[in-house]
Amino acid sequence: MTTEQIVQAFARQQWKPETRKAYRNTISSFFRWLHKSGRRSDDPSLDVPRVKKPHAHPRPCPDRYIAAAMEKATSSEKLMIRLGAECGLRRGEIARVHSDDVVADSAGRSLIVRGKGDKQRIVPLPDDLAGIIMDARGYLFPGRFGGHVEESYVGDHISHLLPRGYAAHTLRHRFATTAYAATHDLFVVAELLGHESVETTEHYVAMPDGRLREAAAAVRLI
């Protein structure tokens, strides 16, 4: 097996970047083991091109679609949409909202959100939404057999209300984009979203058209 043969084998596949990357890692591990164990004198995988995973572009759900969804949503679905669009919560985080997670300070009420890796963050809440969550006296979205609903339940209900191509995650993109437009601070937005790196947050924020026009106008000579 040569490097050229490996490349040709990869080229014949219609893999997504994530799959292509996984196969490349597997091939590299296998030939590295062959080389280190003395079963092969060289490693043909060393020169196989690396696979870069493309970053998804921000896709904030337009407010007009959110407004239309709210008009036909049930009271429970409206809360799901608001928690995604106004608070930036993920599907699983929305599913787990509990009345005990609402805390108060001098500035108002906030929600303790347990995100990926059980990492906690504090997200400010609108007063009316905080009141609704506290009145739930338990999970805001209780499951049929105890506990809370599944995140897929939340995702399905939101996707059903939005146009094709938009889903719960695009509400989170909307939150990130709107929050950045108001603060111009990626670190603040990253904290609200529960991101460890602002590099991740950058892929959630769609630069407002107005800011792009301002930047272009600022550099004009005449």
Buried (B, 14 or more C-beta within 10 A) or exposed (E): EEBEEBEEEBEEEEBEEEEBBEBBEEBBEEBBEBBEEEEBEEBBBEEBEEBEEEEEEBBBBBEEBBEBBBEEBEEEBBBBBBBBBBBBBBBBBBBBBBBEBBEEEEEEBBBBBBBEEEEEBBBBBEEEBBEBBBEBEEBBBEEEEEEBBBBEBBBBBBBEBBEEEBBBBBBBBBBBBBBBBEEEEBEBBBBBBBBEEBEEBBBBBBEBEEEEEEEEEEEEEE
